[in-house]
Amino acid sequence: MRPIEEVGAGLGLSPDDLIPYGRTKAKIRLRVLETHRRAPRGKLVVVSSITPTPAGEGKTTTTIGLGQALGRLKRRAVIALREPSIGPIMGVKGGGTGGGRAQVIPHDEINLHFTGDLHAVAAAHNLLAAVLDNHLYHDNPLRIDPRQILWRRVIDMNDRALRHVVVGLGGRTQGVPHEGGFLITAASEVMALLCLAEDLADLKERLRRILVAFTYDGEPVLAEALKVAGAMTALLREALQPNLVQTLEGTPALVHGGPFANIAHGCNSVLATKMALALGELCVTEAGFGFDLGAEKFFDIKCPTAGLSPDAVVLVASVRALKYHGGVAIRELDREDPGALTRGFPNLEKHVEDTRLFGVPLVVAINRFPSDTPAELEVLREHCAALGIPAAVTDVHREGGAGGIALAECLLDLLATTPSRFRPLYDWSLPVKEKIRLIATRMYGASAIYYTRRAERDIEQINKLGYSGLPICMAKTPRSLSDDPALRGRPEDFTVTVDEVGISAGAGFLVPITGEIMTMPGLPKRPAAEQIDMDEAGNILGLG
């Protein structure tokens, strides 16, 4: 690994612009954005994927490999990624820093505690919860109804036993008993708003706007009423500054923020994205889950909020994932089956259609796995050509940047010849139900939307409180274009059921809940934590 000051110097940063965390990682001071305010803006490239499957697509690995490939072509690329969450790392997902020869490093530190950003988010979030309960204990002058407390606690660990809890037990001196629960830290609204904040003042204002509860009279209680937005901002001061690391090939990477891509917007921070655009010729960033979730939120929430305009989309697909969408069982995916691949094409086609709705040029990255045959790769390449979409096979996991040269050249050609005509899917001023309808019907392909009684009451309350002009952050399963995770491929003639609609007033969006959305995941029967160990020299093993 190169010293982090050397990585920063390659971006025109002085040692004073960095706050080193050892020799291999650092935070970038926010003043850098002001000093580079007049610098030419780089091209914004958003990496997304088809509907995720257990077979794997390799979105993060492709993002890192593409950045490395652009570096090999002498283009100053800066990668912008989310920070991994410890909970999923110890559960099913494992590490979140790429794979093979396309990784950000030091991967063990990034995957575990990194620079402490997630811990800072948890501390700020839980401070608000603690002060709220303290307010109840000390005579409750705001008349907060304990039955209408919206603000839960968070922990950065998968722990299903904490989803629903009762706090305040143990007698009069222990607090006021009421139901509560825990979210995983990545699902915290504090995490979401941190990643949308433009500076410390904006962060503090967003924290003040958080809706935490209702009174006995049904009036909203915001965080500012509890007088701790200043203390929360203080806890988050360092966390707001983007983190600089590097890839295995020395490509600079800003790894900052990690909101979930269903309950939140699933994008890295606005500040990291803007710094990457100011410091590099190209910012290669990633939107969580499939295009219908992460990229839609990137385009409809993050871009309008931050004044960003994407120049290109890289849509990641794999032969294995498309065969899975074509009905093949996981254990059979290594067998050559062009017929199943063809049956899975409708899923790819729908994501291509969705990308075109936003007017952004598109290239398909065919992420090669060892079991892919030349015949299958050719069938997929030919299908992309028939759709009028440029495509390139990548092998960055095995070859690093060298395996992404064809994709990088394809992307550069696209940027040089096809201008972006970016437009969001909807206007924020539209009625809440109309915004939900546009997302569900145009992005997912739903034929109808059903609202439960609770959802109807939620929307009525949203209109009454004046939040109807916020954008929509749809919470939906990532496993299907529908709200039913069992439906593979391209489902048709289905109804999306909206169970409730939450208000993330600090982050600045509404959250319709569809289906069973887990904001606190559980651990599998054999969690990944069982494979993680440390040798006598202090090296961490099994963190892949």
Backbone torsions as a table, in degrees:
resi	resn	phi	psi	omega
1	MET	NA	136.8	174.7
2	ARG	-74.0	148.7	172.7
3	PRO	-56.1	143.4	-173.5
4	ILE	-65.3	-28.4	176.3
5	GLU	-64.2	-33.4	178.5
6	GLU	-69.4	-39.5	176.2
7	VAL	-62.4	-43.4	178.7
8	GLY	-65.2	-38.4	-180.0
9	ALA	-61.8	-32.9	177.4
10	GLY	-64.9	-17.9	177.6
11	LEU	-101.8	5.4	-179.3
12	GLY	84.6	17.7	-179.6
13	LEU	-95.3	138.6	176.7
14	SER	-88.2	162.9	176.1
15	PRO	-55.8	-31.1	179.5
16	ASP	-71.8	-17.3	177.4
17	ASP	-78.5	-12.2	-174.1
18	LEU	-112.6	149.4	169.7
19	ILE	-115.2	97.2	-173.2
20	PRO	-67.3	140.1	169.4
21	TYR	-115.2	78.2	-171.9
22	GLY	81.3	-157.8	-175.6
23	ARG	-92.0	-13.5	-167.6
24	THR	-121.2	1.0	177.0
25	LYS	-151.3	154.6	-177.9
26	ALA	-157.6	160.2	168.6
27	LYS	-98.0	149.2	178.5
28	ILE	-102.3	128.2	-179.3
29	ARG	-64.6	143.1	-176.9
30	LEU	-63.8	-23.2	-179.0
31	ARG	-62.1	-18.6	-179.6
32	VAL	-59.8	-36.8	179.3
33	LEU	-62.2	-39.1	179.5
34	GLU	-68.9	-42.1	-178.3
35	THR	-68.7	-23.1	179.0
36	HIS	-105.5	19.4	-174.0
37	ARG	-61.1	-33.7	-177.1
38	ARG	-94.8	2.6	179.4
39	ALA	-70.1	147.5	177.2
40	PRO	-58.6	137.2	-179.5
41	ARG	-79.3	134.9	177.3
42	GLY	-74.4	176.0	177.1
43	LYS	-82.3	137.9	-178.9
44	LEU	-100.7	113.6	-178.6
45	VAL	-112.3	123.2	-177.2
46	VAL	-106.9	123.1	178.8
47	VAL	-97.8	124.5	177.3
48	SER	-134.6	-166.5	-176.4
49	SER	-154.3	172.0	169.0
50	ILE	-68.7	179.3	-179.1
51	THR	-59.4	123.9	-177.8
52	PRO	-60.1	148.3	179.7
53	THR	-137.9	164.0	173.6
54	PRO	-64.2	-14.8	180.0
55	ALA	-73.9	-23.3	178.3
56	GLY	94.1	139.7	176.3
57	GLU	-117.7	-38.8	177.2
58	GLY	86.1	41.3	-176.6
59	LYS	-65.3	-48.9	-179.3
60	THR	-65.5	-43.2	178.5
61	THR	-60.4	-41.7	178.7
62	THR	-65.5	-40.8	179.0
63	THR	-58.9	-47.2	-178.7
64	ILE	-67.8	-44.5	179.7
65	GLY	-62.9	-37.4	177.6
66	LEU	-64.5	-42.9	177.3
67	GLY	-60.4	-40.9	178.1
68	GLN	-65.6	-40.5	179.6
69	ALA	-63.8	-41.3	177.9
70	LEU	-62.7	-36.3	175.9
71	GLY	-63.5	-38.9	177.9
72	ARG	-64.9	-26.9	177.9
73	LEU	-89.2	14.2	176.0
74	LYS	66.0	29.8	174.2
75	ARG	-105.1	136.7	-177.1
76	ARG	-82.5	90.2	-179.5
77	ALA	-99.0	143.2	174.3
78	VAL	-124.4	125.2	-179.8
79	ILE	-89.0	139.5	178.5
80	ALA	-128.1	115.2	-174.9
81	LEU	-128.2	164.1	171.0
82	ARG	-79.9	158.5	174.0
83	GLU	-82.4	140.9	175.8
84	PRO	-69.0	152.8	175.8
85	SER	-102.1	133.9	-175.8
86	ILE	-61.9	-36.1	-178.1
87	GLY	-54.6	-58.6	177.8
88	PRO	-62.4	-31.5	178.3
89	ILE	-61.4	-39.6	179.4
90	MET	-82.8	-7.3	-177.0
91	GLY	-101.8	-105.1	-176.2
92	VAL	-98.8	-42.3	-168.1
93	LYS	-67.0	-38.3	-171.5
94	GLY	76.3	-159.9	-175.3
95	GLY	-61.8	154.4	-178.6
96	GLY	-123.1	37.7	-176.6
97	THR	-119.1	24.3	-176.7
98	GLY	90.5	-165.9	-178.0
99	GLY	-156.8	162.9	178.4
100	GLY	59.1	-128.1	180.0
101	ARG	-93.4	12.0	177.1
102	ALA	-123.1	80.1	-177.4
103	GLN	-134.5	153.0	166.5
104	VAL	-94.4	143.4	-174.4
105	ILE	-132.3	156.3	3.7
106	PRO	-76.1	116.2	-169.1
107	HIS	-65.8	-33.3	-179.6
108	ASP	-66.9	-41.8	179.9
109	GLU	-69.9	-40.8	179.1
110	ILE	-63.5	-41.7	-177.6
111	ASN	-71.6	-24.3	-176.9
112	LEU	-99.9	-99.6	-173.1
113	HIS	-98.2	-18.8	177.8
114	PHE	50.3	-123.3	179.3
115	THR	-102.8	12.9	175.6
116	GLY	84.0	11.9	-176.8
117	ASP	-60.6	-45.6	-178.3
118	LEU	-66.0	-33.9	176.6
119	HIS	-66.6	-37.6	178.5
120	ALA	-65.5	-41.3	176.5
121	VAL	-60.7	-44.6	179.6
122	ALA	-62.4	-41.3	-179.0
123	ALA	-64.5	-44.2	179.3
124	ALA	-64.9	-44.5	179.2
125	HIS	-60.2	-48.4	-175.7
126	ASN	-72.7	-25.4	172.7
127	LEU	-59.9	-45.5	179.6
128	LEU	-62.1	-40.6	177.6
129	ALA	-64.0	-41.9	-178.6
130	ALA	-66.3	-42.8	-179.9
131	VAL	-66.4	-36.1	177.9
132	LEU	-62.7	-47.4	178.9
133	ASP	-66.6	-33.7	176.1
134	ASN	-64.1	-37.0	177.5
135	HIS	-62.4	-42.3	177.2
136	LEU	-60.8	-42.1	-176.3
137	TYR	-65.1	-39.2	-177.1
138	HIS	-93.7	60.1	169.0
139	ASP	73.4	-2.5	170.8
140	ASN	51.8	59.4	-178.4
141	PRO	-62.7	-24.2	177.9
142	LEU	-81.4	-5.9	180.0
143	ARG	59.2	44.6	177.2
144	ILE	-69.8	131.7	178.3
145	ASP	-83.3	113.8	-179.2
146	PRO	-58.6	-20.5	178.9
147	ARG	-81.3	-10.2	-177.8
148	GLN	-123.1	36.7	174.1
149	ILE	-85.6	124.7	-177.6
150	LEU	-94.9	-23.4	-170.1
151	TRP	-87.5	115.5	177.4
152	ARG	-97.5	-173.7	174.8
153	ARG	-103.0	168.8	-179.6
154	VAL	-133.4	156.5	172.7
155	ILE	-151.3	142.3	-177.5
156	ASP	-89.6	62.2	179.1
157	MET	-156.4	141.0	174.3
158	ASN	-72.7	115.4	-176.8
159	ASP	-151.4	89.5	-175.3
160	ARG	-60.1	-25.6	-178.7
161	ALA	-66.2	-15.2	-178.3
162	LEU	-98.6	3.0	-177.9
163	ARG	-60.3	-42.7	179.8
164	HIS	-131.4	119.1	-179.0
165	VAL	-136.0	166.8	171.2
166	VAL	-116.7	127.6	-180.0
167	VAL	-109.1	163.3	175.9
168	GLY	83.9	13.6	178.7
169	LEU	-78.7	163.3	175.0
170	GLY	110.2	7.9	177.4
171	GLY	110.3	174.0	-172.0
172	ARG	-57.9	-35.5	-175.7
173	THR	-80.8	-4.3	-176.0
174	GLN	-96.7	-2.3	179.6
175	GLY	119.0	-174.0	-178.5
176	VAL	-99.8	115.9	-178.8
177	PRO	-63.0	134.5	172.6
178	HIS	-163.6	161.7	179.1
179	GLU	-74.4	147.2	177.0
180	GLY	-155.1	-152.6	-179.8
181	GLY	170.8	178.1	-179.4
182	PHE	-121.3	145.0	166.9
183	LEU	-107.1	159.9	167.6
184	ILE	-75.8	148.9	-171.8
185	THR	-55.6	-35.9	-179.4
186	ALA	-64.5	-17.8	178.9
187	ALA	-93.8	1.0	-179.5
188	SER	-68.3	140.2	174.2
189	GLU	-64.3	-28.7	176.5
190	VAL	-61.0	-40.7	176.6
191	MET	-62.6	-44.5	-178.5
192	ALA	-63.1	-44.8	-177.2
193	LEU	-74.6	-31.5	173.6
194	LEU	-56.6	-39.9	-176.4
195	CYS	-79.6	-7.9	176.4
196	LEU	-107.3	-9.5	-176.9
197	ALA	-71.9	143.6	-179.1
198	GLU	-92.8	-25.3	-179.9
199	ASP	-166.8	-176.6	-177.6
200	LEU	-64.5	-38.2	179.6
201	ALA	-64.3	-43.3	178.1
202	ASP	-64.9	-39.7	177.5
203	LEU	-59.7	-47.7	-178.9
204	LYS	-62.1	-41.3	179.2
205	GLU	-64.7	-39.8	178.2
206	ARG	-65.4	-39.9	178.0
207	LEU	-62.9	-38.9	179.3
208	ARG	-63.4	-30.4	-174.7
209	ARG	-83.0	-5.5	-177.0
210	ILE	-58.6	130.3	176.4
211	LEU	-88.1	115.7	-172.4
212	VAL	-107.8	-24.3	-174.8
213	ALA	-170.1	-179.9	171.9
214	PHE	-127.5	154.2	177.8
215	THR	-83.0	175.6	175.8
216	TYR	-60.7	-24.6	179.3
217	ASP	-90.8	3.5	178.9
218	GLY	82.5	13.4	179.2
219	GLU	-86.2	143.6	-178.6
220	PRO	-71.3	145.3	174.6
221	VAL	-117.0	118.6	179.8
222	LEU	-97.3	162.3	-178.8
223	ALA	-59.6	-31.6	-178.4
224	GLU	-61.4	-26.8	179.2
225	ALA	-68.7	-22.3	179.3
226	LEU	-92.8	-2.7	168.0
227	LYS	62.6	35.1	178.8
228	VAL	-124.0	10.6	179.0
229	ALA	-60.9	-34.8	178.3
230	GLY	-65.1	-44.3	179.2
231	ALA	-66.9	-37.6	177.1
232	MET	-63.7	-40.9	177.8
233	THR	-62.1	-40.2	178.9
234	ALA	-62.0	-40.0	178.3
235	LEU	-65.9	-26.3	-174.3
236	LEU	-101.3	2.4	-174.1
237	ARG	-56.0	-49.1	-179.5
238	GLU	-73.0	-36.0	-177.5
239	ALA	-64.5	-24.4	-179.5
240	LEU	-70.9	-19.9	-177.4
241	GLN	-84.0	127.4	-177.3
242	PRO	-61.0	150.9	-179.8
243	ASN	-98.6	133.1	177.8
244	LEU	-106.9	125.9	171.6
245	VAL	-135.6	-159.5	-178.3
246	GLN	-146.4	165.9	174.7
247	THR	-91.6	177.8	177.3
248	LEU	-59.5	-22.8	-179.9
249	GLU	-103.6	11.0	175.9
250	GLY	84.8	7.1	176.6
251	THR	-69.0	131.4	-179.9
252	PRO	-66.9	141.9	-179.8
253	ALA	-138.3	131.0	174.5
254	LEU	-100.8	108.6	-177.4
255	VAL	-109.6	106.3	-168.7
256	HIS	-153.3	123.8	177.8
257	GLY	80.5	149.8	-177.6
258	GLY	-152.7	54.7	179.8
259	PRO	-72.4	146.1	174.5
260	PHE	-57.3	154.3	-177.2
261	ALA	-98.3	10.0	171.7
262	ASN	-118.9	-54.8	178.8
263	ILE	-74.1	-20.1	176.4
264	ALA	-131.7	-167.4	-170.0
265	HIS	-86.8	-10.1	171.5
266	GLY	67.2	26.0	-178.1
267	CYS	-123.2	154.7	173.5
268	ASN	-69.3	177.6	-170.5
269	SER	-69.8	150.5	173.5
270	VAL	-58.9	-41.2	-178.4
271	LEU	-63.4	-41.6	178.6
272	ALA	-66.0	-41.8	178.9
273	THR	-62.2	-44.8	-179.2
274	LYS	-67.7	-35.5	176.4
275	MET	-66.4	-41.0	178.4
276	ALA	-62.0	-38.9	178.8
277	LEU	-69.3	-33.0	-179.9
278	ALA	-78.7	-29.2	-174.0
279	LEU	-97.7	-18.0	-175.2
280	GLY	-125.6	167.5	173.6
281	GLU	-76.3	-31.9	179.2
282	LEU	-137.0	135.3	170.0
283	CYS	-104.9	117.2	178.2
284	VAL	-104.6	107.2	-175.9
285	THR	-121.9	167.1	-172.5
286	GLU	-125.6	140.1	173.8
287	ALA	-110.3	135.1	-171.7
288	GLY	-66.0	153.1	179.1
289	PHE	57.0	-156.5	-178.3
290	GLY	-78.7	174.1	-177.7
291	PHE	-59.4	-36.1	-176.3
292	ASP	-64.6	-22.8	179.1
293	LEU	-105.6	-73.3	-173.6
294	GLY	-63.8	-49.3	-176.6
295	ALA	-68.8	-37.6	177.0
296	GLU	-59.0	-43.3	179.0
297	LYS	-68.7	-36.8	176.0
298	PHE	-57.5	-45.4	-175.8
299	PHE	-77.8	-35.1	-173.6
300	ASP	-97.9	-17.0	178.7
301	ILE	-115.3	-59.5	-173.4
302	LYS	-66.6	-47.3	-175.8
303	CYS	-63.3	-49.8	177.7
304	PRO	-64.3	-35.4	179.5
305	THR	-63.2	-43.2	-172.7
306	ALA	-100.7	-1.8	-178.1
307	GLY	70.7	33.3	179.9
308	LEU	-94.6	153.1	176.4
309	SER	-138.0	109.5	-176.9
310	PRO	-69.3	146.6	-179.1
311	ASP	-101.1	-24.3	-179.3
312	ALA	-162.6	156.9	174.7
313	VAL	-119.4	135.3	169.4
314	VAL	-107.8	114.7	-178.2
315	LEU	-100.5	114.2	-176.0
316	VAL	-86.5	131.2	175.7
317	ALA	-137.6	155.3	175.2
318	SER	-134.8	152.6	177.5
319	VAL	-58.7	-43.5	-177.7
320	ARG	-60.9	-46.4	-177.8
321	ALA	-64.7	-40.1	-180.0
322	LEU	-69.5	-34.6	174.7
323	LYS	-65.7	-35.9	176.1
324	TYR	-62.6	-44.0	176.7
325	HIS	-66.7	-20.7	176.0
326	GLY	-85.3	5.0	173.0
327	GLY	103.0	5.3	-177.6
328	VAL	-82.3	137.6	176.8
329	ALA	-70.3	153.8	-178.0
330	ILE	-53.2	-44.6	-175.3
331	ARG	-68.3	-14.1	-177.9
332	GLU	-103.4	2.4	-171.6
333	LEU	-68.9	-21.5	-179.0
334	ASP	-77.2	-10.4	179.5
335	ARG	-85.0	140.3	177.8
336	GLU	-63.5	129.9	-177.9
337	ASP	-156.4	76.5	179.4
338	PRO	-58.9	-29.1	179.4
339	GLY	-65.1	-44.5	178.0
340	ALA	-65.6	-37.2	177.2
341	LEU	-59.2	-44.9	178.9
342	THR	-63.2	-39.3	179.2
343	ARG	-66.0	-23.6	178.7
344	GLY	-86.0	-9.5	-176.8
345	PHE	-57.2	-35.1	-179.4
346	PRO	-54.1	-30.9	177.5
347	ASN	-66.0	-44.8	176.1
348	LEU	-61.0	-43.9	-178.4
349	GLU	-60.3	-39.5	179.8
350	LYS	-65.4	-41.0	179.1
351	HIS	-68.3	-33.1	174.2
352	VAL	-64.2	-45.2	177.1
353	GLU	-58.9	-42.8	-179.2
354	ASP	-63.7	-41.1	178.8
355	THR	-61.3	-41.4	-178.3
356	ARG	-66.3	-23.6	177.5
357	LEU	-60.6	-27.0	-176.9
358	PHE	-94.3	-4.1	177.0
359	GLY	73.1	23.6	-177.7
360	VAL	-105.8	130.2	178.8
361	PRO	-57.8	151.1	-170.1
362	LEU	-134.5	141.2	169.0
363	VAL	-132.1	140.8	178.8
364	VAL	-96.2	127.8	174.2
365	ALA	-98.6	114.0	177.9
366	ILE	-89.9	100.6	-175.7
367	ASN	-79.8	111.8	-172.8
368	ARG	-80.2	133.3	173.0
369	PHE	-108.8	157.0	-176.6
370	PRO	-57.5	-29.1	-177.1
371	SER	-83.2	-9.1	-179.4
372	ASP	-65.9	136.1	178.0
373	THR	-98.4	155.9	177.0
374	PRO	-55.0	-37.1	-179.8
375	ALA	-64.4	-42.6	-179.9
376	GLU	-67.1	-42.2	178.9
377	LEU	-62.4	-37.6	179.3
378	GLU	-68.2	-39.7	177.5
379	VAL	-60.4	-43.0	-179.8
380	LEU	-68.1	-40.5	178.4
381	ARG	-61.7	-44.6	-179.2
382	GLU	-64.3	-36.1	179.7
383	HIS	-67.5	-40.2	176.7
384	CYS	-62.1	-41.2	177.9
385	ALA	-61.8	-38.9	178.7
386	ALA	-65.4	-28.9	177.4
387	LEU	-82.0	-4.8	-177.8
388	GLY	76.2	26.7	-177.0
389	ILE	-114.4	126.5	173.8
390	PRO	-65.7	144.6	-178.2
391	ALA	-144.7	153.2	178.0
392	ALA	-146.4	139.2	176.1
393	VAL	-81.4	133.1	177.5
394	THR	-117.3	150.1	175.6
395	ASP	-139.8	50.7	-173.5
396	VAL	-73.8	-25.0	178.6
397	HIS	-62.3	-41.7	-177.2
398	ARG	-88.7	-33.0	-171.4
399	GLU	-115.3	-3.0	-177.3
400	GLY	67.3	-145.8	-177.6
401	GLY	-58.3	-33.2	179.1
402	ALA	-59.7	-32.2	179.8
403	GLY	-79.6	-2.0	178.9
404	GLY	-115.6	8.8	-177.4
405	ILE	-60.4	-44.2	-178.6
406	ALA	-61.4	-41.0	178.2
407	LEU	-66.5	-43.5	-179.6
408	ALA	-61.7	-42.9	178.6
409	GLU	-65.5	-39.4	177.9
410	CYS	-62.6	-43.3	179.2
411	LEU	-64.5	-45.2	-179.2
412	LEU	-63.0	-38.3	176.3
413	ASP	-64.1	-41.0	179.1
414	LEU	-63.1	-43.9	-179.4
415	LEU	-65.3	-32.7	-177.8
416	ALA	-78.6	-23.9	-171.8
417	THR	-114.2	-19.0	-173.0
418	THR	-127.2	104.6	-179.8
419	PRO	-71.9	148.3	176.1
420	SER	-81.2	139.0	173.8
421	ARG	-120.2	55.7	-172.6
422	PHE	-60.0	136.8	173.5
423	ARG	-149.3	134.9	176.2
424	PRO	-64.4	162.9	-178.2
425	LEU	-71.5	-31.3	-175.6
426	TYR	-148.7	162.8	175.1
427	ASP	-89.6	132.2	-177.8
428	TRP	-58.6	-25.4	-175.2
429	SER	-77.1	-8.3	179.0
430	LEU	-64.8	156.4	176.0
431	PRO	-58.3	153.1	-176.5
432	VAL	-55.1	-48.4	-177.2
433	LYS	-65.2	-32.2	178.9
434	GLU	-69.5	-38.7	177.1
435	LYS	-64.9	-42.1	177.7
436	ILE	-63.2	-40.9	-179.8
437	ARG	-61.8	-43.9	-178.7
438	LEU	-62.3	-41.9	179.2
439	ILE	-67.3	-47.6	-175.0
440	ALA	-67.4	-39.6	-176.3
441	THR	-84.9	-42.1	-174.9
442	ARG	-85.6	-38.6	-179.6
443	MET	-83.0	-44.3	-174.8
444	TYR	-92.6	-27.6	-176.5
445	GLY	90.7	18.9	179.9
446	ALA	-67.7	150.9	176.9
447	SER	-96.4	-17.5	-178.5
448	ALA	-159.0	160.6	175.4
449	ILE	-125.9	130.9	177.6
450	TYR	-113.3	133.3	178.5
451	TYR	-110.6	127.0	174.2
452	THR	-69.3	169.7	177.8
453	ARG	-61.3	-39.2	178.8
454	ARG	-62.9	-42.9	179.4
455	ALA	-62.4	-40.2	178.0
456	GLU	-62.0	-42.8	178.2
457	ARG	-65.5	-39.0	178.8
458	ASP	-60.6	-44.6	-178.6
459	ILE	-67.0	-37.7	176.4
460	GLU	-61.2	-41.8	178.8
461	GLN	-68.3	-39.3	177.8
462	ILE	-58.8	-44.4	178.8
463	ASN	-63.9	-41.2	-178.6
464	LYS	-65.1	-39.0	-176.6
465	LEU	-82.3	-7.9	177.3
466	GLY	86.5	23.3	-179.8
467	TYR	-101.1	7.9	-173.5
468	SER	-67.2	-18.8	-178.7
469	GLY	-85.4	6.6	178.7
470	LEU	-83.3	153.1	176.6
471	PRO	-71.5	170.7	-174.2
472	ILE	-105.1	129.8	175.4
473	CYS	-115.4	89.8	-174.1
474	MET	-70.0	125.9	175.2
475	ALA	-97.5	107.2	-173.7
476	LYS	-142.2	155.1	176.6
477	THR	-58.1	139.0	175.4
478	PRO	-81.4	-9.4	-172.2
479	ARG	-82.5	-6.5	-178.3
480	SER	-152.4	155.2	171.8
481	LEU	-68.7	-23.1	176.8
482	SER	-90.1	-172.6	174.8
483	ASP	-95.3	11.8	176.8
484	ASP	-112.3	110.3	-175.0
485	PRO	-63.2	-14.5	-179.0
486	ALA	-80.5	-13.7	-176.3
487	LEU	-89.5	106.7	180.0
488	ARG	-86.9	-179.1	173.9
489	GLY	65.7	-131.3	178.9
490	ARG	-122.3	90.4	-180.0
491	PRO	-61.7	149.6	178.6
492	GLU	-133.7	157.4	175.8
493	ASP	53.9	49.0	179.0
494	PHE	-119.2	159.1	179.4
495	THR	-109.0	131.9	173.3
496	VAL	-91.9	126.5	179.5
497	THR	-101.1	122.1	176.7
498	VAL	-96.8	112.0	-175.8
499	ASP	-83.1	-36.0	179.4
500	GLU	-160.9	165.7	178.0
501	VAL	-132.7	112.3	-179.8
502	GLY	-88.8	162.7	-179.9
503	ILE	-116.7	114.0	172.1
504	SER	-104.2	78.2	-171.8
505	ALA	-69.0	-32.7	178.9
506	GLY	-70.4	-45.4	176.9
507	ALA	-68.8	-33.4	177.0
508	GLY	94.7	41.8	173.8
509	PHE	-155.6	164.2	176.7
510	LEU	-102.6	147.2	-174.3
511	VAL	-123.3	91.8	172.3
512	PRO	-71.4	127.8	-179.3
513	ILE	-96.8	121.4	178.4
514	THR	-121.5	127.9	179.4
515	GLY	71.0	-164.9	-178.1
516	GLU	-90.9	103.3	-179.2
517	ILE	-103.8	122.1	-178.3
518	MET	-94.1	110.9	174.3
519	THR	-93.9	-3.4	171.1
520	MET	-136.7	95.0	-178.8
521	PRO	-66.5	161.1	173.0
522	GLY	-105.9	169.1	176.7
523	LEU	-88.1	147.2	175.7
524	PRO	-74.9	175.3	-179.9
525	LYS	-58.7	-38.8	176.9
526	ARG	-122.1	85.4	-177.3
527	PRO	-64.0	153.3	178.9
528	ALA	-59.6	-23.2	179.5
529	ALA	-58.6	-26.7	-180.0
530	GLU	-66.3	-21.1	-177.5
531	GLN	-94.8	-6.3	-176.0
532	ILE	-92.6	134.0	-177.7
533	ASP	-151.4	178.8	177.9
534	MET	-137.9	135.0	-179.4
535	ASP	-85.4	-179.3	-174.6
536	GLU	-66.5	-22.1	179.7
537	ALA	-86.8	-1.0	179.4
538	GLY	89.8	9.9	178.6
539	ASN	-82.5	133.8	178.8
540	ILE	-82.9	131.0	-177.3
541	LEU	-114.2	151.3	172.6
542	GLY	77.4	11.4	-178.8
543	LEU	-96.9	73.6	-174.9
544	GLY	-113.4	NA	NA
